[in-house]
Amino acid sequence: MGHLKDMGMTYLQHMRHAIYISMLLFAAAACCAIHSVVPSVFEKTASTIITHLSDNVISRQIQR
């Protein structure tokens, strides 16, 4: 449980955050798959999600 201490989160907070990240990654993957078939849709959606996640992870690292 050292990871939870390092992150400054309880088990449930960590679980909720990890599920949030996994759902966004799933959404980005779905958008990429759809975009591969119909290039005119979801043109920037996956990259926007990934940028959001990257900013989120970096800001959490800075807060520690």
mmCIF file as Biopython writes it, N, C-alpha, C and O atoms, coordinates in Angstrom:
data_model
#
loop_
_atom_site.group_PDB
_atom_site.id
_atom_site.type_symbol
_atom_site.label_atom_id
_atom_site.label_alt_id
_atom_site.label_comp_id
_atom_site.label_asym_id
_atom_site.label_entity_id
_atom_site.label_seq_id
_atom_site.pdbx_PDB_ins_code
_atom_site.Cartn_x
_atom_site.Cartn_y
_atom_site.Cartn_z
_atom_site.occupancy
_atom_site.B_iso_or_equiv
_atom_site.auth_seq_id
_atom_site.auth_asym_id
_atom_site.pdbx_PDB_model_num
ATOM 1   N N  . MET A ? 1  ? 0.813   -1.198 0.000   1.0 0.0 1  A 1 
ATOM 2   C CA . MET A ? 1  ? 0.000   0.000  0.000   1.0 0.0 1  A 1 
ATOM 3   C C  . MET A ? 1  ? 0.857   1.262  0.000   1.0 0.0 1  A 1 
ATOM 4   O O  . MET A ? 1  ? 0.345   2.361  0.213   1.0 0.0 1  A 1 
ATOM 5   N N  . GLY A ? 2  ? 2.161   1.108  -0.238  1.0 0.0 2  A 1 
ATOM 6   C CA . GLY A ? 2  ? 3.041   2.262  -0.312  1.0 0.0 2  A 1 
ATOM 7   C C  . GLY A ? 2  ? 2.663   3.201  -1.446  1.0 0.0 2  A 1 
ATOM 8   O O  . GLY A ? 2  ? 2.830   4.416  -1.339  1.0 0.0 2  A 1 
ATOM 9   N N  . HIS A ? 3  ? 2.154   2.632  -2.531  1.0 0.0 3  A 1 
ATOM 10  C CA . HIS A ? 3  ? 1.747   3.458  -3.673  1.0 0.0 3  A 1 
ATOM 11  C C  . HIS A ? 3  ? 0.629   4.421  -3.277  1.0 0.0 3  A 1 
ATOM 12  O O  . HIS A ? 3  ? 0.637   5.585  -3.678  1.0 0.0 3  A 1 
ATOM 13  N N  . LEU A ? 4  ? -0.320  3.941  -2.501  1.0 0.0 4  A 1 
ATOM 14  C CA . LEU A ? 4  ? -1.422  4.807  -2.065  1.0 0.0 4  A 1 
ATOM 15  C C  . LEU A ? 4  ? -0.903  5.948  -1.198  1.0 0.0 4  A 1 
ATOM 16  O O  . LEU A ? 4  ? -1.342  7.091  -1.328  1.0 0.0 4  A 1 
ATOM 17  N N  . LYS A ? 5  ? 0.039   5.625  -0.311  1.0 0.0 5  A 1 
ATOM 18  C CA . LYS A ? 5  ? 0.644   6.671  0.524   1.0 0.0 5  A 1 
ATOM 19  C C  . LYS A ? 5  ? 1.383   7.684  -0.341  1.0 0.0 5  A 1 
ATOM 20  O O  . LYS A ? 5  ? 1.266   8.894  -0.144  1.0 0.0 5  A 1 
ATOM 21  N N  . ASP A ? 6  ? 2.146   7.168  -1.305  1.0 0.0 6  A 1 
ATOM 22  C CA . ASP A ? 6  ? 2.885   8.054  -2.204  1.0 0.0 6  A 1 
ATOM 23  C C  . ASP A ? 6  ? 1.944   8.988  -2.955  1.0 0.0 6  A 1 
ATOM 24  O O  . ASP A ? 6  ? 2.272   10.152 -3.182  1.0 0.0 6  A 1 
ATOM 25  N N  . MET A ? 7  ? 0.787   8.487  -3.338  1.0 0.0 7  A 1 
ATOM 26  C CA . MET A ? 7  ? -0.181  9.275  -4.097  1.0 0.0 7  A 1 
ATOM 27  C C  . MET A ? 7  ? -1.034  10.163 -3.196  1.0 0.0 7  A 1 
ATOM 28  O O  . MET A ? 7  ? -1.704  11.075 -3.680  1.0 0.0 7  A 1 
ATOM 29  N N  . GLY A ? 8  ? -1.014  9.902  -1.890  1.0 0.0 8  A 1 
ATOM 30  C CA . GLY A ? 8  ? -1.817  10.685 -0.956  1.0 0.0 8  A 1 
ATOM 31  C C  . GLY A ? 8  ? -3.301  10.429 -1.128  1.0 0.0 8  A 1 
ATOM 32  O O  . GLY A ? 8  ? -4.121  11.339 -1.002  1.0 0.0 8  A 1 
ATOM 33  N N  . MET A ? 9  ? -3.644  9.166  -1.421  1.0 0.0 9  A 1 
ATOM 34  C CA . MET A ? 9  ? -5.035  8.814  -1.677  1.0 0.0 9  A 1 
ATOM 35  C C  . MET A ? 9  ? -5.443  7.612  -0.831  1.0 0.0 9  A 1 
ATOM 36  O O  . MET A ? 9  ? -4.621  6.781  -0.445  1.0 0.0 9  A 1 
ATOM 37  N N  . THR A ? 10 ? -6.735  7.554  -0.561  1.0 0.0 10 A 1 
ATOM 38  C CA . THR A ? 10 ? -7.264  6.349  0.067   1.0 0.0 10 A 1 
ATOM 39  C C  . THR A ? 10 ? -7.461  5.306  -1.030  1.0 0.0 10 A 1 
ATOM 40  O O  . THR A ? 10 ? -7.347  5.601  -2.220  1.0 0.0 10 A 1 
ATOM 41  N N  . TYR A ? 11 ? -7.756  4.088  -0.605  1.0 0.0 11 A 1 
ATOM 42  C CA . TYR A ? 11 ? -7.988  3.008  -1.568  1.0 0.0 11 A 1 
ATOM 43  C C  . TYR A ? 11 ? -9.137  3.364  -2.515  1.0 0.0 11 A 1 
ATOM 44  O O  . TYR A ? 11 ? -9.020  3.194  -3.728  1.0 0.0 11 A 1 
ATOM 45  N N  . LEU A ? 12 ? -10.236 3.853  -1.964  1.0 0.0 12 A 1 
ATOM 46  C CA . LEU A ? 12 ? -11.400 4.180  -2.789  1.0 0.0 12 A 1 
ATOM 47  C C  . LEU A ? 12 ? -11.135 5.367  -3.713  1.0 0.0 12 A 1 
ATOM 48  O O  . LEU A ? 12 ? -11.591 5.370  -4.857  1.0 0.0 12 A 1 
ATOM 49  N N  . GLN A ? 13 ? -10.414 6.364  -3.240  1.0 0.0 13 A 1 
ATOM 50  C CA . GLN A ? 13 ? -10.067 7.501  -4.104  1.0 0.0 13 A 1 
ATOM 51  C C  . GLN A ? 13 ? -9.206  7.032  -5.272  1.0 0.0 13 A 1 
ATOM 52  O O  . GLN A ? 13 ? -9.422  7.430  -6.416  1.0 0.0 13 A 1 
ATOM 53  N N  . HIS A ? 14 ? -8.234  6.185  -4.970  1.0 0.0 14 A 1 
ATOM 54  C CA . HIS A ? 14 ? -7.345  5.659  -6.005  1.0 0.0 14 A 1 
ATOM 55  C C  . HIS A ? 14 ? -8.128  4.814  -7.006  1.0 0.0 14 A 1 
ATOM 56  O O  . HIS A ? 14 ? -7.922  4.927  -8.214  1.0 0.0 14 A 1 
ATOM 57  N N  . MET A ? 15 ? -9.016  3.977  -6.506  1.0 0.0 15 A 1 
ATOM 58  C CA . MET A ? 15 ? -9.817  3.133  -7.383  1.0 0.0 15 A 1 
ATOM 59  C C  . MET A ? 15 ? -10.681 4.000  -8.301  1.0 0.0 15 A 1 
ATOM 60  O O  . MET A ? 15 ? -10.763 3.745  -9.503  1.0 0.0 15 A 1 
ATOM 61  N N  . ARG A ? 16 ? -11.321 5.017  -7.738  1.0 0.0 16 A 1 
ATOM 62  C CA . ARG A ? 16 ? -12.176 5.901  -8.530  1.0 0.0 16 A 1 
ATOM 63  C C  . ARG A ? 16 ? -11.362 6.617  -9.613  1.0 0.0 16 A 1 
ATOM 64  O O  . ARG A ? 16 ? -11.800 6.729  -10.759 1.0 0.0 16 A 1 
ATOM 65  N N  . HIS A ? 17 ? -10.194 7.092  -9.243  1.0 0.0 17 A 1 
ATOM 66  C CA . HIS A ? 17 ? -9.354  7.803  -10.214 1.0 0.0 17 A 1 
ATOM 67  C C  . HIS A ? 17 ? -8.860  6.849  -11.309 1.0 0.0 17 A 1 
ATOM 68  O O  . HIS A ? 17 ? -8.849  7.211  -12.485 1.0 0.0 17 A 1 
ATOM 69  N N  . ALA A ? 18 ? -8.458  5.652  -10.933 1.0 0.0 18 A 1 
ATOM 70  C CA . ALA A ? 18 ? -7.987  4.670  -11.914 1.0 0.0 18 A 1 
ATOM 71  C C  . ALA A ? 18 ? -9.111  4.265  -12.870 1.0 0.0 18 A 1 
ATOM 72  O O  . ALA A ? 18 ? -8.872  4.096  -14.066 1.0 0.0 18 A 1 
ATOM 73  N N  . ILE A ? 19 ? -10.311 4.112  -12.363 1.0 0.0 19 A 1 
ATOM 74  C CA . ILE A ? 19 ? -11.455 3.786  -13.223 1.0 0.0 19 A 1 
ATOM 75  C C  . ILE A ? 19 ? -11.750 4.946  -14.163 1.0 0.0 19 A 1 
ATOM 76  O O  . ILE A ? 19 ? -12.046 4.731  -15.338 1.0 0.0 19 A 1 
ATOM 77  N N  . TYR A ? 20 ? -11.672 6.180  -13.655 1.0 0.0 20 A 1 
ATOM 78  C CA . TYR A ? 20 ? -11.873 7.370  -14.483 1.0 0.0 20 A 1 
ATOM 79  C C  . TYR A ? 20 ? -10.879 7.386  -15.647 1.0 0.0 20 A 1 
ATOM 80  O O  . TYR A ? 20 ? -11.258 7.622  -16.794 1.0 0.0 20 A 1 
ATOM 81  N N  . ILE A ? 21 ? -9.618  7.134  -15.342 1.0 0.0 21 A 1 
ATOM 82  C CA . ILE A ? 21 ? -8.590  7.108  -16.383 1.0 0.0 21 A 1 
ATOM 83  C C  . ILE A ? 21 ? -8.871  5.996  -17.381 1.0 0.0 21 A 1 
ATOM 84  O O  . ILE A ? 21 ? -8.776  6.216  -18.589 1.0 0.0 21 A 1 
ATOM 85  N N  . SER A ? 22 ? -9.214  4.804  -16.899 1.0 0.0 22 A 1 
ATOM 86  C CA . SER A ? 22 ? -9.458  3.690  -17.813 1.0 0.0 22 A 1 
ATOM 87  C C  . SER A ? 22 ? -10.666 3.945  -18.712 1.0 0.0 22 A 1 
ATOM 88  O O  . SER A ? 22 ? -10.663 3.550  -19.878 1.0 0.0 22 A 1 
ATOM 89  N N  . MET A ? 23 ? -11.697 4.600  -18.181 1.0 0.0 23 A 1 
ATOM 90  C CA . MET A ? 23 ? -12.870 4.909  -19.005 1.0 0.0 23 A 1 
ATOM 91  C C  . MET A ? 23 ? -12.519 5.931  -20.082 1.0 0.0 23 A 1 
ATOM 92  O O  . MET A ? 23 ? -12.981 5.813  -21.217 1.0 0.0 23 A 1 
ATOM 93  N N  . LEU A ? 24 ? -11.707 6.934  -19.741 1.0 0.0 24 A 1 
ATOM 94  C CA . LEU A ? 24 ? -11.295 7.903  -20.748 1.0 0.0 24 A 1 
ATOM 95  C C  . LEU A ? 24 ? -10.419 7.253  -21.819 1.0 0.0 24 A 1 
ATOM 96  O O  . LEU A ? 24 ? -10.544 7.570  -23.002 1.0 0.0 24 A 1 
ATOM 97  N N  . LEU A ? 25 ? -9.537  6.350  -21.407 1.0 0.0 25 A 1 
ATOM 98  C CA . LEU A ? 25 ? -8.709  5.642  -22.383 1.0 0.0 25 A 1 
ATOM 99  C C  . LEU A ? 25 ? -9.563  4.765  -23.293 1.0 0.0 25 A 1 
ATOM 100 O O  . LEU A ? 25 ? -9.308  4.671  -24.494 1.0 0.0 25 A 1 
ATOM 101 N N  . PHE A ? 26 ? -10.570 4.130  -22.719 1.0 0.0 26 A 1 
ATOM 102 C CA . PHE A ? 26 ? -11.492 3.320  -23.519 1.0 0.0 26 A 1 
ATOM 103 C C  . PHE A ? 26 ? -12.221 4.204  -24.528 1.0 0.0 26 A 1 
ATOM 104 O O  . PHE A ? 26 ? -12.357 3.833  -25.694 1.0 0.0 26 A 1 
ATOM 105 N N  . ALA A ? 27 ? -12.689 5.365  -24.087 1.0 0.0 27 A 1 
ATOM 106 C CA . ALA A ? 27 ? -13.385 6.295  -24.976 1.0 0.0 27 A 1 
ATOM 107 C C  . ALA A ? 27 ? -12.453 6.758  -26.097 1.0 0.0 27 A 1 
ATOM 108 O O  . ALA A ? 27 ? -12.866 6.829  -27.254 1.0 0.0 27 A 1 
ATOM 109 N N  . ALA A ? 28 ? -11.196 7.074  -25.758 1.0 0.0 28 A 1 
ATOM 110 C CA . ALA A ? 28 ? -10.234 7.506  -26.775 1.0 0.0 28 A 1 
ATOM 111 C C  . ALA A ? 28 ? -9.989  6.391  -27.790 1.0 0.0 28 A 1 
ATOM 112 O O  . ALA A ? 28 ? -9.903  6.646  -28.991 1.0 0.0 28 A 1 
ATOM 113 N N  . ALA A ? 29 ? -9.878  5.163  -27.307 1.0 0.0 29 A 1 
ATOM 114 C CA . ALA A ? 29 ? -9.662  4.028  -28.211 1.0 0.0 29 A 1 
ATOM 115 C C  . ALA A ? 29 ? -10.864 3.832  -29.131 1.0 0.0 29 A 1 
ATOM 116 O O  . ALA A ? 29 ? -10.696 3.571  -30.322 1.0 0.0 29 A 1 
ATOM 117 N N  . ALA A ? 30 ? -12.068 3.956  -28.592 1.0 0.0 30 A 1 
ATOM 118 C CA . ALA A ? 30 ? -13.278 3.816  -29.405 1.0 0.0 30 A 1 
ATOM 119 C C  . ALA A ? 30 ? -13.334 4.911  -30.467 1.0 0.0 30 A 1 
ATOM 120 O O  . ALA A ? 30 ? -13.679 4.646  -31.618 1.0 0.0 30 A 1 
ATOM 121 N N  . CYS A ? 31 ? -12.997 6.127  -30.086 1.0 0.0 31 A 1 
ATOM 122 C CA . CYS A ? 31 ? -12.988 7.238  -31.046 1.0 0.0 31 A 1 
ATOM 123 C C  . CYS A ? 31 ? -11.970 6.986  -32.150 1.0 0.0 31 A 1 
ATOM 124 O O  . CYS A ? 31 ? -12.249 7.253  -33.319 1.0 0.0 31 A 1 
ATOM 125 N N  . CYS A ? 32 ? -10.798 6.479  -31.795 1.0 0.0 32 A 1 
ATOM 126 C CA . CYS A ? 32 ? -9.775  6.163  -32.803 1.0 0.0 32 A 1 
ATOM 127 C C  . CYS A ? 32 ? -10.271 5.086  -33.766 1.0 0.0 32 A 1 
ATOM 128 O O  . CYS A ? 32 ? -10.068 5.187  -34.976 1.0 0.0 32 A 1 
ATOM 129 N N  . ALA A ? 33 ? -10.918 4.062  -33.227 1.0 0.0 33 A 1 
ATOM 130 C CA . ALA A ? 33 ? -11.426 2.977  -34.073 1.0 0.0 33 A 1 
ATOM 131 C C  . ALA A ? 33 ? -12.483 3.491  -35.044 1.0 0.0 33 A 1 
ATOM 132 O O  . ALA A ? 33 ? -12.471 3.154  -36.228 1.0 0.0 33 A 1 
ATOM 133 N N  . ILE A ? 34 ? -13.394 4.309  -34.528 1.0 0.0 34 A 1 
ATOM 134 C CA . ILE A ? 34 ? -14.438 4.878  -35.392 1.0 0.0 34 A 1 
ATOM 135 C C  . ILE A ? 34 ? -13.818 5.818  -36.420 1.0 0.0 34 A 1 
ATOM 136 O O  . ILE A ? 34 ? -14.196 5.802  -37.591 1.0 0.0 34 A 1 
ATOM 137 N N  . HIS A ? 35 ? -12.870 6.632  -35.979 1.0 0.0 35 A 1 
ATOM 138 C CA . HIS A ? 35 ? -12.197 7.571  -36.876 1.0 0.0 35 A 1 
ATOM 139 C C  . HIS A ? 35 ? -11.465 6.832  -37.999 1.0 0.0 35 A 1 
ATOM 140 O O  . HIS A ? 35 ? -11.383 7.333  -39.121 1.0 0.0 35 A 1 
ATOM 141 N N  . SER A ? 36 ? -10.942 5.661  -37.706 1.0 0.0 36 A 1 
ATOM 142 C CA . SER A ? 36 ? -10.222 4.912  -38.749 1.0 0.0 36 A 1 
ATOM 143 C C  . SER A ? 36 ? -11.151 4.496  -39.884 1.0 0.0 36 A 1 
ATOM 144 O O  . SER A ? 36 ? -10.715 4.356  -41.026 1.0 0.0 36 A 1 
ATOM 145 N N  . VAL A ? 37 ? -12.428 4.300  -39.573 1.0 0.0 37 A 1 
ATOM 146 C CA . VAL A ? 37 ? -13.406 3.886  -40.578 1.0 0.0 37 A 1 
ATOM 147 C C  . VAL A ? 37 ? -14.059 5.104  -41.228 1.0 0.0 37 A 1 
ATOM 148 O O  . VAL A ? 37 ? -14.287 5.120  -42.437 1.0 0.0 37 A 1 
ATOM 149 N N  . VAL A ? 38 ? -14.359 6.121  -40.424 1.0 0.0 38 A 1 
ATOM 150 C CA . VAL A ? 38 ? -15.015 7.346  -40.908 1.0 0.0 38 A 1 
ATOM 151 C C  . VAL A ? 38 ? -14.139 8.532  -40.485 1.0 0.0 38 A 1 
ATOM 152 O O  . VAL A ? 38 ? -14.354 9.121  -39.426 1.0 0.0 38 A 1 
ATOM 153 N N  . PRO A ? 39 ? -13.151 8.875  -41.319 1.0 0.0 39 A 1 
ATOM 154 C CA . PRO A ? 39 ? -12.178 9.905  -40.935 1.0 0.0 39 A 1 
ATOM 155 C C  . PRO A ? 39 ? -12.760 11.284 -40.633 1.0 0.0 39 A 1 
ATOM 156 O O  . PRO A ? 39 ? -12.092 12.108 -40.008 1.0 0.0 39 A 1 
ATOM 157 N N  . SER A ? 40 ? -13.966 11.545 -41.057 1.0 0.0 40 A 1 
ATOM 158 C CA . SER A ? 40 ? -14.541 12.874 -40.820 1.0 0.0 40 A 1 
ATOM 159 C C  . SER A ? 40 ? -15.129 13.033 -39.417 1.0 0.0 40 A 1 
ATOM 160 O O  . SER A ? 40 ? -15.539 14.133 -39.046 1.0 0.0 40 A 1 
ATOM 161 N N  . VAL A ? 41 ? -15.176 11.971 -38.645 1.0 0.0 41 A 1 
ATOM 162 C CA . VAL A ? 41 ? -15.690 12.074 -37.274 1.0 0.0 41 A 1 
ATOM 163 C C  . VAL A ? 41 ? -14.561 11.847 -36.270 1.0 0.0 41 A 1 
ATOM 164 O O  . VAL A ? 41 ? -13.579 11.164 -36.562 1.0 0.0 41 A 1 
ATOM 165 N N  . PHE A ? 42 ? -14.718 12.420 -35.109 1.0 0.0 42 A 1 
ATOM 166 C CA . PHE A ? 42 ? -13.743 12.299 -34.012 1.0 0.0 42 A 1 
ATOM 167 C C  . PHE A ? 42 ? -12.319 12.645 -34.472 1.0 0.0 42 A 1 
ATOM 168 O O  . PHE A ? 42 ? -11.362 11.945 -34.143 1.0 0.0 42 A 1 
ATOM 169 N N  . GLU A ? 43 ? -12.200 13.730 -35.233 1.0 0.0 43 A 1 
ATOM 170 C CA . GLU A ? 43 ? -10.898 14.100 -35.782 1.0 0.0 43 A 1 
ATOM 171 C C  . GLU A ? 43 ? -9.864  14.430 -34.712 1.0 0.0 43 A 1 
ATOM 172 O O  . GLU A ? 43 ? -8.685  14.117 -34.874 1.0 0.0 43 A 1 
ATOM 173 N N  . LYS A ? 44 ? -10.295 15.058 -33.623 1.0 0.0 44 A 1 
ATOM 174 C CA . LYS A ? 44 ? -9.349  15.465 -32.579 1.0 0.0 44 A 1 
ATOM 175 C C  . LYS A ? 44 ? -9.726  14.926 -31.207 1.0 0.0 44 A 1 
ATOM 176 O O  . LYS A ? 44 ? -9.061  15.236 -30.218 1.0 0.0 44 A 1 
ATOM 177 N N  . THR A ? 45 ? -10.771 14.133 -31.132 1.0 0.0 45 A 1 
ATOM 178 C CA . THR A ? 45 ? -11.292 13.696 -29.832 1.0 0.0 45 A 1 
ATOM 179 C C  . THR A ? 45 ? -10.276 12.888 -29.035 1.0 0.0 45 A 1 
ATOM 180 O O  . THR A ? 45 ? -10.048 13.174 -27.860 1.0 0.0 45 A 1 
ATOM 181 N N  . ALA A ? 46 ? -9.666  11.886 -29.653 1.0 0.0 46 A 1 
ATOM 182 C CA . ALA A ? 46 ? -8.717  11.039 -28.922 1.0 0.0 46 A 1 
ATOM 183 C C  . ALA A ? 46 ? -7.523  11.848 -28.431 1.0 0.0 46 A 1 
ATOM 184 O O  . ALA A ? 46 ? -7.090  11.686 -27.290 1.0 0.0 46 A 1 
ATOM 185 N N  . SER A ? 47 ? -6.990  12.717 -29.284 1.0 0.0 47 A 1 
ATOM 186 C CA . SER A ? 47 ? -5.829  13.505 -28.855 1.0 0.0 47 A 1 
ATOM 187 C C  . SER A ? 47 ? -6.199  14.486 -27.753 1.0 0.0 47 A 1 
ATOM 188 O O  . SER A ? 47 ? -5.379  14.775 -26.882 1.0 0.0 47 A 1 
ATOM 189 N N  . THR A ? 48 ? -7.427  15.001 -27.780 1.0 0.0 48 A 1 
ATOM 190 C CA . THR A ? 48 ? -7.894  15.886 -26.712 1.0 0.0 48 A 1 
ATOM 191 C C  . THR A ? 48 ? -7.983  15.124 -25.389 1.0 0.0 48 A 1 
ATOM 192 O O  . THR A ? 48 ? -7.569  15.631 -24.347 1.0 0.0 48 A 1 
ATOM 193 N N  . ILE A ? 49 ? -8.518  13.921 -25.434 1.0 0.0 49 A 1 
ATOM 194 C CA . ILE A ? 49 ? -8.624  13.089 -24.225 1.0 0.0 49 A 1 
ATOM 195 C C  . ILE A ? 49 ? -7.237  12.772 -23.685 1.0 0.0 49 A 1 
ATOM 196 O O  . ILE A ? 49 ? -6.998  12.874 -22.481 1.0 0.0 49 A 1 
ATOM 197 N N  . ILE A ? 50 ? -6.325  12.390 -24.567 1.0 0.0 50 A 1 
ATOM 198 C CA . ILE A ? 50 ? -4.967  12.037 -24.132 1.0 0.0 50 A 1 
ATOM 199 C C  . ILE A ? 50 ? -4.253  13.242 -23.533 1.0 0.0 50 A 1 
ATOM 200 O O  . ILE A ? 50 ? -3.544  13.111 -22.535 1.0 0.0 50 A 1 
ATOM 201 N N  . THR A ? 51 ? -4.435  14.410 -24.133 1.0 0.0 51 A 1 
ATOM 202 C CA . THR A ? 51 ? -3.842  15.630 -23.581 1.0 0.0 51 A 1 
ATOM 203 C C  . THR A ? 51 ? -4.406  15.916 -22.194 1.0 0.0 51 A 1 
ATOM 204 O O  . THR A ? 51 ? -3.664  16.277 -21.280 1.0 0.0 51 A 1 
ATOM 205 N N  . HIS A ? 52 ? -5.723  15.755 -22.037 1.0 0.0 52 A 1 
ATOM 206 C CA . HIS A ? 52 ? -6.356  15.956 -20.735 1.0 0.0 52 A 1 
ATOM 207 C C  . HIS A ? 52 ? -5.767  14.996 -19.693 1.0 0.0 52 A 1 
ATOM 208 O O  . HIS A ? 52 ? -5.447  15.404 -18.577 1.0 0.0 52 A 1 
ATOM 209 N N  . LEU A ? 53 ? -5.629  13.732 -20.064 1.0 0.0 53 A 1 
ATOM 210 C CA . LEU A ? 53 ? -5.078  12.749 -19.128 1.0 0.0 53 A 1 
ATOM 211 C C  . LEU A ? 53 ? -3.628  13.075 -18.778 1.0 0.0 53 A 1 
ATOM 212 O O  . LEU A ? 53 ? -3.227  12.973 -17.619 1.0 0.0 53 A 1 
ATOM 213 N N  . SER A ? 54 ? -2.857  13.460 -19.764 1.0 0.0 54 A 1 
ATOM 214 C CA . SER A ? 54 ? -1.465  13.809 -19.520 1.0 0.0 54 A 1 
ATOM 215 C C  . SER A ? 54 ? -1.367  14.991 -18.561 1.0 0.0 54 A 1 
ATOM 216 O O  . SER A ? 54 ? -0.579  14.962 -17.616 1.0 0.0 54 A 1 
ATOM 217 N N  . ASP A ? 55 ? -2.162  16.028 -18.802 1.0 0.0 55 A 1 
ATOM 218 C CA . ASP A ? 55 ? -2.177  17.191 -17.907 1.0 0.0 55 A 1 
ATOM 219 C C  . ASP A ? 55 ? -2.596  16.791 -16.499 1.0 0.0 55 A 1 
ATOM 220 O O  . ASP A ? 55 ? -2.040  17.283 -15.517 1.0 0.0 55 A 1 
ATOM 221 N N  . ASN A ? 56 ? -3.575  15.900 -16.403 1.0 0.0 56 A 1 
ATOM 222 C CA . ASN A ? 56 ? -4.078  15.434 -15.117 1.0 0.0 56 A 1 
ATOM 223 C C  . ASN A ? 56 ? -2.997  14.696 -14.347 1.0 0.0 56 A 1 
ATOM 224 O O  . ASN A ? 56 ? -2.808  14.943 -13.156 1.0 0.0 56 A 1 
ATOM 225 N N  . VAL A ? 57 ? -2.286  13.793 -15.009 1.0 0.0 57 A 1 
ATOM 226 C CA . VAL A ? 57 ? -1.244  13.007 -14.344 1.0 0.0 57 A 1 
ATOM 227 C C  . VAL A ? 57 ? -0.081  13.908 -13.942 1.0 0.0 57 A 1 
ATOM 228 O O  . VAL A ? 57 ? 0.446   13.778 -12.837 1.0 0.0 57 A 1 
ATOM 229 N N  . ILE A ? 58 ? 0.320   14.808 -14.814 1.0 0.0 58 A 1 
ATOM 230 C CA . ILE A ? 58 ? 1.435   15.714 -14.508 1.0 0.0 58 A 1 
ATOM 231 C C  . ILE A ? 58 ? 1.082   16.621 -13.333 1.0 0.0 58 A 1 
ATOM 232 O O  . ILE A ? 58 ? 1.916   16.849 -12.457 1.0 0.0 58 A 1 
ATOM 233 N N  . SER A ? 59 ? -0.151  17.142 -13.304 1.0 0.0 59 A 1 
ATOM 234 C CA . SER A ? 59 ? -0.532  18.020 -12.195 1.0 0.0 59 A 1 
ATOM 235 C C  . SER A ? 59 ? -0.561  17.256 -10.876 1.0 0.0 59 A 1 
ATOM 236 O O  . SER A ? 59 ? -0.239  17.824 -9.832  1.0 0.0 59 A 1 
ATOM 237 N N  . ARG A ? 60 ? -0.937  15.992 -10.904 1.0 0.0 60 A 1 
ATOM 238 C CA . ARG A ? 60 ? -0.912  15.181 -9.678  1.0 0.0 60 A 1 
ATOM 239 C C  . ARG A ? 60 ? 0.502   14.948 -9.207  1.0 0.0 60 A 1 
ATOM 240 O O  . ARG A ? 60 ? 0.755   14.930 -8.003  1.0 0.0 60 A 1 
ATOM 241 N N  . GLN A ? 61 ? 1.443   14.766 -10.141 1.0 0.0 61 A 1 
ATOM 242 C CA . GLN A ? 61 ? 2.847   14.550 -9.773  1.0 0.0 61 A 1 
ATOM 243 C C  . GLN A ? 61 ? 3.431   15.815 -9.161  1.0 0.0 61 A 1 
ATOM 244 O O  . GLN A ? 61 ? 4.222   15.742 -8.221  1.0 0.0 61 A 1 
ATOM 245 N N  . ILE A ? 62 ? 3.049   16.967 -9.685  1.0 0.0 62 A 1 
ATOM 246 C CA . ILE A ? 62 ? 3.563   18.237 -9.175  1.0 0.0 62 A 1 
ATOM 247 C C  . ILE A ? 62 ? 3.034   18.485 -7.762  1.0 0.0 62 A 1 
ATOM 248 O O  . ILE A ? 62 ? 3.754   19.024 -6.921  1.0 0.0 62 A 1 
ATOM 249 N N  . GLN A ? 63 ? 1.787   18.100 -7.492  1.0 0.0 63 A 1 
ATOM 250 C CA . GLN A ? 63 ? 1.173   18.323 -6.178  1.0 0.0 63 A 1 
ATOM 251 C C  . GLN A ? 63 ? 1.846   17.501 -5.087  1.0 0.0 63 A 1 
ATOM 252 O O  . GLN A ? 63 ? 1.816   17.882 -3.916  1.0 0.0 63 A 1 
ATOM 253 N N  . ARG A ? 64 ? 2.449   16.382 -5.458  1.0 0.0 64 A 1 
ATOM 254 C CA . ARG A ? 64 ? 3.057   15.514 -4.447  1.0 0.0 64 A 1 
ATOM 255 C C  . ARG A ? 64 ? 4.300   16.095 -3.888  1.0 0.0 64 A 1 
ATOM 256 O O  . ARG A ? 64 ? 4.933   15.487 -3.025  1.0 0.0 64 A 1 
#
